[in-house]
Amino acid sequence: MVKEIERAGIAVVHICTVTPISLTVGANRIVPAVAIPHPLGNPKLSEKEEFSLRKKLVEKALSALATPVSEQTVFED
Amino acid sequence: MDEKRIVLYINQFFGQIGGEDMAHIEPQSHDKPIGPGVGLSNLLPKNCTIVGTIICGDSYFNENLEEASATVGKMIKDFNPDLVIAGPAFNAGRYGMACGTVGKIAHDMGIPAVSGMYIENPGVESYRQYLYIVETTNSAAGMRTALPAIAKLAGKVVNGEPMGTPTEEGYLSRGIRKNVFAEKRGSDRAVDMLLKKLAGEEFETEYPIPLFDRVEPAAAIPELSKVTVALVTSGGIVPKGNPDRIEASSASHYGKYSIEGLEGLTSEGFQTAHGGYDPVYANEAPNRVMPVDALRALEKEGKIGKLFPYFYATVGNGTSVANAVKFATEIAHELVNEGVQAVILTST
């Protein structure tokens, strides 16, 4: 899906936990997520902490969109 | 023939421990055949014994790749096997990645490995060079045909019998080139092939052209504060009750849902329709998969221009590549027409 959206000329960032799959399907901007059943959250945290974790991940995804890349890139910490 | 020792790797489901609620379990080792191993034991050549079964949760393996690999590697070593069988994983993505990794671990230890997967399983593309992967159907309904094929190939490999081409033996091409003596020279074979082609007859190429379908990365967005960002997910987030009845696996369609005026996704309004991961956390707080609350906050702060008032969702669980391509092409077409310049796609 990521690839087809990018093919249409839209910049896309893939937030996912299993980054090797994302690399296989051809995503170019990849942001590793927290866990498979809760990629953008952590049920062990308080609601407030969890929101701030999620916001940080989304901000990282946005900064990936703002970063020029020439090949598949996993945006690690 | 010498006695041969075989170790089996399977996930929590085939290990009879549990479903998605048990996908987090760490590797465990048992000194007997379990699950598909019982059937395999009867199908393998007489000199082969399944001496152990290693079971690991699919989520644990994929979320903790390094630790899981180290532990499973040690467990394999302790059994001192002549061959490792992993799966079959059919079209289960996380399971296929785990089986592929196990194949690579065995390969690095000098032990051959055999698995079974559907051709679209991401484990095929990532690990095919490290192990023999028998082509299976896309669901476990194909177990009855998969096991005899795996047993036959495994027997050949472990007993060092000559291995034929992927087509002859029924495994997926490993991308390995092997020198063989042909009866006719290349120019003769090429002309034969051409004549068959001209006559409209079946012929088999000796070198299939590899298909590299890569898309160039889109240009970076200099000013996100001026663009509309849309959210798309393969994590199955849908309005409560799943009004479009998106399938829990092998999705045949996607949904488009309004988030206009919403500060975030609540458990009262939304849920997941995905059948391939433990739904508890997503149902409790759908923002954990579809981060509407965070995007809304960033919209208010002016970090993005606007959040597109709809999100798109499907279930990426055994969904065919052809369907995923179709969904995304339609979604992208619509987004381009709406002037959306950036997409955040989340996957579970």
HADDOCK unambig.tbl for C-alpha pairs under 7 A between the chains (distance, minus, plus):
assign (segid A and resid 1 and name CA) (segid B and resid 324 and name CA) 5.68 0.50 0.50
assign (segid A and resid 1 and name CA) (segid B and resid 325 and name CA) 5.80 0.50 0.50
assign (segid A and resid 1 and name CA) (segid B and resid 328 and name CA) 4.93 0.50 0.50
assign (segid A and resid 3 and name CA) (segid B and resid 215 and name CA) 6.27 0.50 0.50
assign (segid A and resid 4 and name CA) (segid B and resid 325 and name CA) 6.31 0.50 0.50
assign (segid A and resid 4 and name CA) (segid B and resid 328 and name CA) 5.71 0.50 0.50
assign (segid A and resid 4 and name CA) (segid B and resid 329 and name CA) 5.70 0.50 0.50
assign (segid A and resid 5 and name CA) (segid B and resid 328 and name CA) 6.04 0.50 0.50
assign (segid A and resid 5 and name CA) (segid B and resid 329 and name CA) 6.58 0.50 0.50
assign (segid A and resid 5 and name CA) (segid B and resid 332 and name CA) 5.07 0.50 0.50
assign (segid A and resid 6 and name CA) (segid B and resid 218 and name CA) 6.41 0.50 0.50
assign (segid A and resid 7 and name CA) (segid B and resid 215 and name CA) 6.04 0.50 0.50
assign (segid A and resid 8 and name CA) (segid B and resid 332 and name CA) 6.15 0.50 0.50
assign (segid A and resid 9 and name CA) (segid B and resid 218 and name CA) 6.46 0.50 0.50
assign (segid A and resid 10 and name CA) (segid B and resid 218 and name CA) 6.69 0.50 0.50
assign (segid A and resid 10 and name CA) (segid B and resid 341 and name CA) 5.21 0.50 0.50
assign (segid A and resid 10 and name CA) (segid B and resid 342 and name CA) 5.61 0.50 0.50
assign (segid A and resid 11 and name CA) (segid B and resid 218 and name CA) 5.09 0.50 0.50
assign (segid A and resid 11 and name CA) (segid B and resid 219 and name CA) 6.88 0.50 0.50
assign (segid A and resid 11 and name CA) (segid B and resid 341 and name CA) 6.33 0.50 0.50
assign (segid A and resid 11 and name CA) (segid B and resid 342 and name CA) 4.85 0.50 0.50
assign (segid A and resid 11 and name CA) (segid B and resid 343 and name CA) 6.30 0.50 0.50
assign (segid A and resid 12 and name CA) (segid B and resid 342 and name CA) 5.72 0.50 0.50
assign (segid A and resid 12 and name CA) (segid B and resid 343 and name CA) 4.64 0.50 0.50
assign (segid A and resid 12 and name CA) (segid B and resid 344 and name CA) 5.82 0.50 0.50
assign (segid A and resid 13 and name CA) (segid B and resid 343 and name CA) 6.46 0.50 0.50
assign (segid A and resid 13 and name CA) (segid B and resid 344 and name CA) 5.13 0.50 0.50
assign (segid A and resid 13 and name CA) (segid B and resid 345 and name CA) 6.16 0.50 0.50
assign (segid A and resid 14 and name CA) (segid B and resid 344 and name CA) 6.21 0.50 0.50
assign (segid A and resid 14 and name CA) (segid B and resid 345 and name CA) 4.94 0.50 0.50
assign (segid A and resid 14 and name CA) (segid B and resid 346 and name CA) 5.88 0.50 0.50
assign (segid A and resid 15 and name CA) (segid B and resid 345 and name CA) 6.14 0.50 0.50
assign (segid A and resid 15 and name CA) (segid B and resid 346 and name CA) 4.76 0.50 0.50
assign (segid A and resid 15 and name CA) (segid B and resid 347 and name CA) 6.36 0.50 0.50
assign (segid A and resid 16 and name CA) (segid B and resid 346 and name CA) 5.87 0.50 0.50
assign (segid A and resid 16 and name CA) (segid B and resid 347 and name CA) 4.89 0.50 0.50
assign (segid A and resid 16 and name CA) (segid B and resid 348 and name CA) 6.14 0.50 0.50
assign (segid A and resid 17 and name CA) (segid B and resid 63 and name CA) 6.83 0.50 0.50
assign (segid A and resid 17 and name CA) (segid B and resid 348 and name CA) 6.64 0.50 0.50
assign (segid A and resid 18 and name CA) (segid B and resid 62 and name CA) 6.14 0.50 0.50
assign (segid A and resid 18 and name CA) (segid B and resid 63 and name CA) 6.83 0.50 0.50
assign (segid A and resid 21 and name CA) (segid B and resid 122 and name CA) 6.12 0.50 0.50
assign (segid A and resid 24 and name CA) (segid B and resid 122 and name CA) 6.63 0.50 0.50
assign (segid A and resid 24 and name CA) (segid B and resid 125 and name CA) 6.88 0.50 0.50
assign (segid A and resid 24 and name CA) (segid B and resid 126 and name CA) 6.64 0.50 0.50
assign (segid A and resid 26 and name CA) (segid B and resid 214 and name CA) 6.15 0.50 0.50
assign (segid A and resid 28 and name CA) (segid B and resid 217 and name CA) 5.63 0.50 0.50
assign (segid A and resid 35 and name CA) (segid B and resid 63 and name CA) 6.44 0.50 0.50
assign (segid A and resid 36 and name CA) (segid B and resid 59 and name CA) 6.46 0.50 0.50
assign (segid A and resid 36 and name CA) (segid B and resid 348 and name CA) 4.71 0.50 0.50
assign (segid A and resid 37 and name CA) (segid B and resid 277 and name CA) 5.70 0.50 0.50
assign (segid A and resid 37 and name CA) (segid B and resid 278 and name CA) 5.90 0.50 0.50
assign (segid A and resid 37 and name CA) (segid B and resid 279 and name CA) 6.78 0.50 0.50
assign (segid A and resid 37 and name CA) (segid B and resid 281 and name CA) 6.50 0.50 0.50
assign (segid A and resid 37 and name CA) (segid B and resid 282 and name CA) 6.86 0.50 0.50
assign (segid A and resid 37 and name CA) (segid B and resid 348 and name CA) 5.92 0.50 0.50
assign (segid A and resid 38 and name CA) (segid B and resid 281 and name CA) 6.16 0.50 0.50
assign (segid A and resid 38 and name CA) (segid B and resid 282 and name CA) 6.39 0.50 0.50
assign (segid A and resid 38 and name CA) (segid B and resid 288 and name CA) 5.29 0.50 0.50
assign (segid A and resid 38 and name CA) (segid B and resid 289 and name CA) 6.00 0.50 0.50
assign (segid A and resid 39 and name CA) (segid B and resid 288 and name CA) 6.20 0.50 0.50
assign (segid A and resid 39 and name CA) (segid B and resid 289 and name CA) 5.82 0.50 0.50
assign (segid A and resid 39 and name CA) (segid B and resid 348 and name CA) 6.06 0.50 0.50
assign (segid A and resid 40 and name CA) (segid B and resid 288 and name CA) 4.46 0.50 0.50
assign (segid A and resid 40 and name CA) (segid B and resid 289 and name CA) 5.68 0.50 0.50
assign (segid A and resid 40 and name CA) (segid B and resid 291 and name CA) 6.92 0.50 0.50
assign (segid A and resid 41 and name CA) (segid B and resid 288 and name CA) 4.64 0.50 0.50
assign (segid A and resid 54 and name CA) (segid B and resid 294 and name CA) 6.55 0.50 0.50
assign (segid A and resid 55 and name CA) (segid B and resid 294 and name CA) 4.93 0.50 0.50
assign (segid A and resid 58 and name CA) (segid B and resid 294 and name CA) 6.97 0.50 0.50
assign (segid A and resid 65 and name CA) (segid B and resid 220 and name CA) 5.60 0.50 0.50
assign (segid A and resid 65 and name CA) (segid B and resid 221 and name CA) 5.97 0.50 0.50
assign (segid A and resid 66 and name CA) (segid B and resid 220 and name CA) 4.72 0.50 0.50
assign (segid A and resid 66 and name CA) (segid B and resid 221 and name CA) 4.65 0.50 0.50
assign (segid A and resid 66 and name CA) (segid B and resid 222 and name CA) 5.69 0.50 0.50
assign (segid A and resid 67 and name CA) (segid B and resid 220 and name CA) 5.29 0.50 0.50
assign (segid A and resid 68 and name CA) (segid B and resid 219 and name CA) 6.19 0.50 0.50
assign (segid A and resid 68 and name CA) (segid B and resid 220 and name CA) 4.72 0.50 0.50
assign (segid A and resid 69 and name CA) (segid B and resid 217 and name CA) 6.61 0.50 0.50
assign (segid A and resid 70 and name CA) (segid B and resid 217 and name CA) 6.41 0.50 0.50
assign (segid A and resid 71 and name CA) (segid B and resid 217 and name CA) 6.73 0.50 0.50
